[in-house]
Amino acid sequence: MTHVLFDLRVVGPRWHGISRHAAQLFAALQRRSFNVRFTAIARPSCPRALLPPGDYEVLPAEIRPYGLGEQTLLPAMLGRANADLYYSPTYVVPFACPIPFVFTVHDLIDVQAPNAKLKHRLYFRRILPSLVDRARAVVTVSEFSRRTLLDFGLPARKVVVVPNGHALNPFPNAVRLPRLLHMTNGRPHKNTSLVFRLAHRLLPRFPELRLLCVGLSALPPEGRGLGDRVDLRPVVDPGELARVYSESVATLVPSYAEGFGLPALESMACGTPVVVSNRASLPEVVGDAAPALDPDDLDAWERTVSRILTDNAFAADLASRGLARAQTMTWDRSAAIWADVVTRICGR
């Protein structure tokens, strides 16, 4: 039986995209029956309730993701674990990893952004190629990201797509609120400024309408003048996600860059219309189930969101198409693809 060390150190109270990828993929793998024994690497400071359910061993490692300890402390721990494979859900792997490994490069935003930090440029240009050479496979989460990685120079034979999925359903008996939802981390590629500029146009026209921004703790300059009709939540607990989506009238994803775009898929899974930008992976994620607009065309965003707010048939059609689309994009599907990759690698 193949023994896989699955790194869950990114899982914690802050439920960001990579956390969801790691936790939900691992949970789906626990539901599968195949010849693999898993040990999860998790931080002791992470409450057990936040880790995926299942009967598996936990190897405690209070080593911060992306920190120095990942290079100095983790290799020895991996070497003592008597495992056949190490899986990292991030693009960082110990340079001295003593066992075969697979890792995930979700996107190249950190290196391709105009304001990319020097440490990211050095890592992706100098260190990543060596890790790719030694990796048994490099996982990415969309066909768009795969093309991006190949353009960056990664070999096609190494890069495999294990698309993200969802584990949400419409919240029971949810009451739709006059509220727009935007999930962000505040970084420029999320294009949150468009959402606030859109709010300046829509909120005066629709007196009951509000805006909820998840991922922000302070109102940016673009949000000034909107009064108390903007709600900010730095984080949303995993158990609240379905309700937050289901109670919103629409989810706005105007990103310039994404490796996948989980909020778009999760919104569709909860039956909430979503409007996305026509950039990066987002059209691939939504298919024909959501409008895909130029992220700089504020007028187009105003027209489309206004129609969702005033045309019940249009909103219901988007919700229906989104639900149908989301049914084909589950974590169970992702786990099946991941399992096939690992089975080929380990030959068992």
C-alpha positions as a printed NumPy array, in Angstrom:
array([[  0.   ,   0.   ,   0.   ],
       [  1.33 ,   3.419,  -0.977],
       [  1.952,   5.765,   1.967],
       [  1.369,   9.432,   1.122],
       [  2.232,  12.399,   3.333],
       [ -0.377,  15.039,   2.531],
       [  0.599,  18.501,   3.772],
       [ -2.294,  20.314,   5.46 ],
       [ -0.287,  23.029,   7.225],
       [ -2.068,  25.698,   5.162],
       [ -5.386,  24.722,   6.757],
       [ -6.438,  27.023,   9.563],
       [ -8.958,  29.651,  10.605],
       [ -8.259,  31.834,   7.562],
       [-10.171,  29.906,   4.894],
       [ -8.437,  31.144,   1.739],
       [ -8.363,  29.422,  -1.639],
       [ -5.314,  27.215,  -1.068],
       [ -6.674,  26.191,   2.343],
       [ -9.915,  25.117,   0.677],
       [ -8.014,  23.274,  -2.054],
       [ -5.972,  21.31 ,   0.49 ],
       [ -8.763,  20.546,   2.95 ],
       [-11.501,  19.699,   0.463],
       [ -9.287,  17.618,  -1.824],
       [ -8.018,  15.655,   1.163],
       [-11.572,  15.16 ,   2.462],
       [-12.667,  13.825,  -0.928],
       [ -9.693,  11.465,  -1.013],
       [-10.801,  10.051,   2.339],
       [-14.117,   9.098,   0.731],
       [-12.404,   7.12 ,  -2.013],
       [-11.384,   3.498,  -1.801],
       [ -7.948,   2.984,  -3.322],
       [ -4.626,   1.539,  -2.306],
       [ -3.22 ,   4.565,  -0.473],
       [ -2.656,   5.223,   3.218],
       [ -2.585,   8.9  ,   4.127],
       [ -0.806,  10.739,   6.877],
       [ -1.71 ,  14.401,   7.193],
       [  0.937,  16.93 ,   8.199],
       [ -0.859,  19.562,  10.27 ],
       [ -0.005,  22.359,  12.654],
       [ -0.887,  21.531,  16.282],
       [ -2.189,  25.079,  16.654],
       [ -4.92 ,  24.272,  14.093],
       [ -8.045,  22.997,  15.901],
       [ -8.863,  19.407,  14.934],
       [-12.369,  20.539,  13.99 ],
       [-10.89 ,  22.56 ,  11.098],
       [ -9.111,  19.533,   9.636],
       [-10.972,  17.316,   7.165],
       [-13.034,  14.453,   8.598],
       [-11.73 ,  10.935,   8.198],
       [ -9.751,   8.145,   9.816],
       [ -6.135,   9.09 ,   9.165],
       [ -2.937,   9.687,  11.064],
       [ -1.798,  13.228,  11.824],
       [  1.871,  14.14 ,  11.928],
       [  2.124,  17.349,  13.997],
       [  4.436,  20.01 ,  12.605],
       [  4.313,  23.541,  13.965],
       [  6.154,  24.796,  10.891],
       [  4.768,  27.895,   9.239],
       [  3.963,  27.504,   5.529],
       [  6.406,  29.453,   3.347],
       [  8.701,  29.945,   6.35 ],
       [ 12.344,  29.084,   6.951],
       [ 11.415,  25.99 ,   8.937],
       [  9.975,  24.494,   5.792],
       [ 13.525,  24.253,   4.474],
       [ 15.371,  23.49 ,   7.716],
       [ 13.008,  21.347,   9.834],
       [ 10.56 ,  19.689,   7.461],
       [ 13.071,  17.579,   5.437],
       [ 14.156,  15.556,   8.478],
       [ 10.536,  14.992,   9.452],
       [  9.707,  13.748,   5.955],
       [ 12.71 ,  11.438,   5.996],
       [ 11.623,   9.793,   9.263],
       [  8.034,   9.206,   8.155],
       [  8.718,   6.104,   6.041],
       [  6.46 ,   7.386,   3.246],
       [  6.467,   6.772,  -0.489],
       [  5.358,  10.257,  -1.575],
       [  5.   ,  13.785,  -0.229],
       [  2.249,  16.055,  -1.582],
       [  2.385,  19.805,  -1.12 ],
       [ -0.745,  21.838,  -2.004],
       [  1.493,  24.912,  -2.475],
       [  4.374,  25.788,  -4.778],
       [  6.922,  25.453,  -1.969],
       [  8.697,  22.147,  -1.319],
       [ 11.781,  21.634,   0.858],
       [ 14.746,  21.937,  -1.46 ],
       [ 16.287,  18.984,   0.361],
       [ 13.122,  16.875,   0.267],
       [ 14.372,  13.319,   0.898],
       [ 11.458,  11.409,  -0.684],
       [  9.608,  11.589,  -4.03 ],
       [  7.179,  14.501,  -4.166],
       [  4.352,  16.144,  -6.069],
       [  3.508,  19.796,  -5.566],
       [  0.946,  22.31 ,  -6.773],
       [  1.473,  25.557,  -8.638],
       [ -1.947,  27.193,  -8.654],
       [ -0.878,  30.187, -10.715],
       [  2.011,  32.53 , -11.467],
       [  0.411,  35.665, -10.055],
       [  3.161,  36.156,  -7.47 ],
       [  5.843,  36.385, -10.148],
       [  3.92 ,  37.918, -13.056],
       [  2.283,  40.777, -11.167],
       [  3.727,  44.21 , -12.042],
       [  4.658,  44.711,  -8.383],
       [  6.092,  41.194,  -7.899],
       [  8.382,  40.959,  -4.902],
       [ 12.046,  40.173,  -5.417],
       [ 11.789,  36.98 ,  -3.316],
       [  9.037,  35.666,  -5.586],
       [ 10.946,  36.512,  -8.752],
       [ 14.043,  34.754,  -7.42 ],
       [ 12.093,  31.709,  -6.257],
       [ 10.182,  31.166,  -9.487],
       [ 13.152,  31.877, -11.753],
       [ 15.964,  30.207,  -9.798],
       [ 14.541,  27.568,  -7.447],
       [ 11.284,  26.389,  -9.005],
       [ 12.91 ,  24.912, -12.162],
       [ 15.099,  22.636, -10.047],
       [ 12.116,  21.444,  -8.017],
       [ 10.152,  20.786, -11.208],
       [ 13.03 ,  18.663, -12.548],
       [ 12.955,  16.504,  -9.407],
       [  9.171,  16.358,  -8.942],
       [  7.236,  13.296, -10.024],
       [  4.498,  15.661, -11.204],
       [  3.429,  19.285, -10.905],
       [ -0.273,  19.758, -10.274],
       [ -2.162,  22.846, -11.378],
       [ -5.843,  23.67 , -11.126],
       [ -7.048,  24.765, -14.561],
       [ -6.209,  24.397, -18.229],
       [ -5.479,  28.13 , -18.281],
       [ -2.9  ,  27.723, -15.512],
       [ -1.378,  24.751, -17.313],
       [ -0.88 ,  26.847, -20.463],
       [  0.614,  29.607, -18.337],
       [  3.075,  27.204, -16.742],
       [  4.102,  25.767, -20.106],
       [  4.661,  29.289, -21.443],
       [  6.816,  29.918, -18.362],
       [  8.999,  26.969, -19.358],
       [  7.713,  24.014, -17.359],
       [  7.835,  20.724, -19.325],
       [  4.465,  19.498, -20.584],
       [  5.15 ,  15.942, -19.456],
       [  5.284,  17.06 , -15.821],
       [  2.247,  19.355, -15.563],
       [ -1.135,  17.768, -14.862],
       [ -4.475,  19.463, -14.234],
       [ -6.414,  18.511, -11.126],
       [ -9.183,  21.107, -11.223],
       [-10.59 ,  22.592,  -8.077],
       [-14.061,  21.581,  -7.01 ],
       [-16.674,  22.546,  -4.483],
       [-18.36 ,  20.948,  -1.489],
       [-21.269,  23.383,  -1.134],
       [-25.002,  23.253,  -1.687],
       [-27.638,  25.988,  -1.489],
       [-28.232,  26.856,   2.151],
       [-31.598,  25.419,   3.26 ],
       [-34.395,  27.988,   3.33 ],
       [-31.989,  30.839,   2.627],
       [-33.65 ,  34.216,   2.204],
       [-32.115,  36.165,  -0.649],
       [-30.961,  39.558,   0.632],
       [-30.507,  42.699,  -1.463],
       [-26.768,  42.246,  -1.171],
       [-23.88 ,  41.952,  -3.601],
       [-20.99 ,  39.73 ,  -2.548],
       [-17.303,  40.12 ,  -3.359],
       [-14.614,  37.739,  -2.082],
       [-11.161,  39.31 ,  -2.118],
       [ -7.741,  39.429,  -0.525],
       [ -7.277,  43.085,  -1.386],
       [ -4.458,  42.479,  -3.849],
       [ -4.516,  44.42 ,  -7.135],
       [ -5.284,  41.399,  -9.328],
       [ -8.643,  40.957,  -7.562],
       [ -9.757,  44.295,  -9.042],
       [-11.723,  45.189,  -5.929],
       [-11.602,  48.84 ,  -6.98 ],
       [-14.1  ,  48.068,  -9.758],
       [-16.516,  46.626,  -7.194],
       [-16.432,  49.845,  -5.182],
       [-16.776,  52.017,  -8.274],
       [-19.742,  49.882,  -9.27 ],
       [-21.238,  50.286,  -5.795],
       [-21.012,  54.074,  -6.144],
       [-23.27 ,  53.752,  -9.186],
       [-25.683,  51.074,  -8.006],
       [-26.303,  51.863,  -4.365],
       [-27.922,  55.266,  -5.059],
       [-30.209,  53.608,  -7.653],
       [-31.235,  50.711,  -5.398],
       [-31.903,  52.089,  -1.887],
       [-32.061,  48.668,  -0.208],
       [-28.911,  47.296,  -1.819],
       [-25.789,  46.558,   0.24 ],
       [-22.284,  45.31 ,  -0.537],
       [-20.484,  42.62 ,   1.462],
       [-16.725,  42.33 ,   0.959],
       [-15.177,  39.229,   2.489],
       [-11.42 ,  39.44 ,   2.994],
       [-11.176,  43.113,   3.947],
       [-10.893,  44.571,   7.442],
       [-10.681,  48.231,   6.426],
       [-12.473,  50.25 ,   3.775],
       [-10.13 ,  51.22 ,   0.898],
       [-10.172,  54.767,  -0.486],
       [-12.493,  53.73 ,  -3.345],
       [-15.147,  52.802,  -0.799],
       [-15.361,  56.174,   0.904],
       [-18.693,  57.903,   0.571],
       [-20.752,  54.71 ,   0.571],
       [-21.825,  55.265,   4.154],
       [-22.87 ,  52.263,   6.21 ],
       [-24.05 ,  50.223,   3.236],
       [-20.776,  48.342,   2.912],
       [-20.102,  45.425,   5.236],
       [-16.55 ,  44.123,   5.687],
       [-15.678,  40.675,   7.018],
       [-12.009,  39.687,   7.206],
       [-12.866,  35.975,   7.203],
       [-15.853,  33.657,   6.89 ],
       [-15.898,  30.39 ,   8.785],
       [-16.114,  27.309,   6.534],
       [-19.531,  26.436,   7.94 ],
       [-20.886,  29.853,   6.963],
       [-19.797,  29.892,   3.329],
       [-22.94 ,  28.343,   1.85 ],
       [-25.177,  30.735,   3.745],
       [-23.142,  33.795,   2.753],
       [-23.34 ,  32.849,  -0.923],
       [-26.973,  31.712,  -0.821],
       [-28.226,  34.89 ,   0.838],
       [-26.534,  37.168,  -1.715],
       [-28.273,  38.32 ,  -4.87 ],
       [-25.086,  38.073,  -6.942],
       [-21.36 ,  37.408,  -6.567],
       [-18.888,  39.68 ,  -8.346],
       [-15.526,  38.282,  -9.528],
       [-13.874,  40.988, -11.68 ],
       [-10.306,  39.671, -11.325],
       [ -7.541,  40.456, -13.768],
       [ -5.787,  37.19 , -12.875],
       [ -6.792,  33.901, -11.277],
       [ -5.437,  30.377, -11.268],
       [ -8.97 ,  29.062, -10.92 ],
       [-11.495,  31.323,  -9.175],
       [-13.184,  29.346,  -6.4  ],
       [-15.733,  32.054,  -5.49 ],
       [-17.228,  31.789,  -8.979],
       [-17.704,  28.033,  -8.678],
       [-18.879,  28.179,  -5.064],
       [-21.425,  30.854,  -5.895],
       [-22.842,  28.745,  -8.723],
       [-22.985,  25.72 ,  -6.406],
       [-25.143,  27.723,  -3.992],
       [-27.544,  28.87 ,  -6.712],
       [-26.386,  32.479,  -6.67 ],
       [-25.806,  34.282,  -9.983],
       [-22.19 ,  35.21 , -10.574],
       [-20.612,  37.777, -12.868],
       [-16.953,  37.249, -13.75 ],
       [-14.254,  38.931, -15.757],
       [-13.337,  37.53 , -19.155],
       [ -9.703,  37.101, -18.123],
       [ -7.533,  34.151, -17.09 ],
       [ -9.287,  30.979, -15.914],
       [-12.68 ,  32.483, -15.096],
       [-14.42 ,  31.818, -18.451],
       [-13.176,  28.215, -18.208],
       [-14.731,  27.853, -14.754],
       [-18.17 ,  29.298, -15.499],
       [-18.634,  28.143, -19.099],
       [-21.95 ,  29.542, -20.377],
       [-23.424,  29.779, -16.875],
       [-22.365,  33.365, -16.12 ],
       [-21.687,  36.646, -17.92 ],
       [-17.968,  37.186, -18.525],
       [-17.141,  40.883, -18.883],
       [-14.134,  43.087, -19.53 ],
       [-12.775,  43.852, -16.028],
       [-12.228,  47.489, -17.012],
       [-15.678,  48.078, -18.554],
       [-17.598,  49.593, -15.653],
       [-20.6  ,  50.357, -17.849],
       [-20.951,  46.688, -18.833],
       [-20.783,  45.63 , -15.189],
       [-23.416,  48.189, -14.257],
       [-25.778,  47.028, -17.024],
       [-25.365,  43.34 , -16.197],
       [-25.705,  43.605, -12.424],
       [-28.64 ,  46.006, -12.821],
       [-30.377,  43.391, -14.953],
       [-29.834,  40.728, -12.287],
       [-31.387,  43.095,  -9.739],
       [-34.432,  43.946, -11.872],
       [-35.058,  40.954, -14.168],
       [-36.14 ,  37.978, -12.095],
       [-36.23 ,  35.623, -15.091],
       [-32.652,  36.529, -16.042],
       [-31.427,  36.018, -12.474],
       [-33.266,  32.693, -12.178],
       [-31.798,  31.464, -15.465],
       [-28.269,  32.305, -14.314],
       [-28.891,  30.538, -11.009],
       [-30.208,  27.427, -12.771],
       [-27.34 ,  27.262, -15.257],
       [-24.846,  27.829, -12.468],
       [-26.213,  24.961, -10.405],
       [-26.036,  22.63 , -13.417],
       [-22.468,  23.711, -14.144],
       [-21.369,  23.235, -10.544],
       [-22.73 ,  19.688, -10.422],
       [-19.998,  18.659, -12.886],
       [-17.183,  20.249, -10.849],
       [-17.034,  18.529,  -7.467],
       [-14.116,  17.667,  -5.208],
       [-14.952,  13.99 ,  -5.735],
       [-14.13 ,  14.456,  -9.435],
       [-10.902,  16.213,  -8.455],
       [ -9.975,  13.406,  -6.064],
       [-10.484,  10.787,  -8.784],
       [ -8.062,  12.635, -11.092],
       [ -5.534,  13.11 ,  -8.277],
       [ -5.745,   9.418,  -7.374],
       [ -5.059,   8.441, -10.994],
       [ -1.972,  10.663, -11.029],
       [ -0.593,   9.165,  -7.822],
       [ -1.381,   5.606,  -8.947],
       [  0.607,   6.18 , -12.165],
       [  3.504,   7.721, -10.264],
       [  3.765,   4.997,  -7.653],
       [  2.88 ,   2.145,  -9.997],
       [  0.618,   0.467,  -7.471]])
